[in-house]
Amino acid sequence: MGNINYQVLTLIPEPSTIVLLGAAVAGVVLSRRRKRS
């Protein structure tokens, strides 16, 4: 897992990467909320 975090830090300079990561996190959060409800 540590390696993944390191790779993410190296990709931060790219705005497109940030958007993709944000969308992925948002999707996971929304899916979890829907499952709970």
C-alpha positions as CSV (number, residue, x, y, z in Angstrom):
1,M,0.0,0.0,0.0
2,G,2.9,2.4,0.8
3,N,4.1,2.0,-2.8
4,I,0.7,3.1,-4.1
5,N,0.7,6.2,-1.9
6,Y,4.2,7.1,-3.2
7,Q,3.1,6.8,-6.8
8,V,0.1,9.0,-6.1
9,L,2.3,11.7,-4.7
10,T,4.5,11.6,-7.9
11,L,1.4,12.0,-10.1
12,I,-0.1,15.0,-8.2
13,P,1.4,17.5,-10.6
14,E,-1.0,16.3,-13.3
15,P,-4.5,17.9,-12.9
16,S,-6.1,15.1,-14.9
17,T,-4.8,12.5,-12.4
18,I,-6.2,14.5,-9.5
19,V,-9.6,14.6,-11.2
20,L,-9.5,10.9,-11.8
21,L,-8.6,10.1,-8.2
22,G,-11.2,12.4,-6.9
23,A,-13.9,10.9,-9.1
24,A,-12.9,7.4,-8.0
25,V,-13.0,8.3,-4.3
26,A,-16.3,10.1,-4.7
27,G,-17.7,7.0,-6.5
28,V,-16.7,4.7,-3.7
29,V,-18.1,7.0,-1.1
30,L,-21.4,7.4,-2.9
31,S,-21.7,3.6,-3.5
32,R,-21.0,2.9,0.2
33,R,-23.6,5.5,1.3
34,R,-26.2,3.9,-1.1
35,K,-25.5,0.5,0.3
36,R,-25.9,1.7,3.9
37,S,-29.2,3.4,3.1
